[in-house]
Amino acid sequence: MAHTARGQLDWSVRYGARSTYTERVAADTLEGVADLLARHLPASTGYEIRRIWLSGSISGASFRVRRGSFVASVSVQRFQSPGRSAEEADAHKLRVVARSTQRSVALAKPTKTSGLRLTGGAAASFGVGALALGVSGSLTAWATAVLLLPAMFATRLCMTLWVADTIHRRALPPADLPESTLSATEVRDQERWQAVLTGLEQLHENAAERLMLLSLIHI
């Protein structure tokens, strides 16, 4: 099953013993990934693609892509997969993992007014309004005294909520930049990467169909 998210993809296909046929499927997937990256992220437009071969318990290759603030990777992995139950024998798995990031730091994501700041603003308005009425003489001395204590609490609440919201904002991890703040080059990076992800999903369907056919032949 393929799991996709914004700028990310992860799929795997489980199969039986390694054979010439399954090795061919894995090799075709690997070369399919290389072809996708070369077509959609070509070196002629400034993308640098580096292939790193994997060995050991996990074999295959990892492709690292970079251009300016755009960084991405696609990993094609083959490894032994333990049985999912005591009755199921160990098998093998072909997995593809794709990730991308936009490392732009010049543009900041617009922030929204949070509930804490809205609540604090309302409290401040109440407090200032109550004090203003009392000072202007619009209220009786008794009414001013009645409103004075809530006004003081409201003003204090305003400051407390404002400080709490500021601390909360600083603790939040940096979010992805919205498309409205991306440059034309960064938007184009995302469009090209999305085309790569679409191609990887097609490779998943192809590999799954070929390996399923193998299992049917062995039945």
ABEGO torsion letter per residue (X at the ends): XBBBBBGBBBBBBBBBBBBAAAAAAAAAAAAAAAAAAAAABBAAAGBBBBBBBBBEABBEBBBBBBBEABBBBBBBBBBBBBBABAABBBBBBBBBBBBBBBABAABBBBBBBBAAAAAAAAAAAAAAAAAAAAAAGABBAAAAAAAAAAAAAAAAAAAAAAAAAAAAAAABBBBBBBAAABBAAAAAAAAAAAAAAAAAAAAAAAAAAAAAAAAAAAX
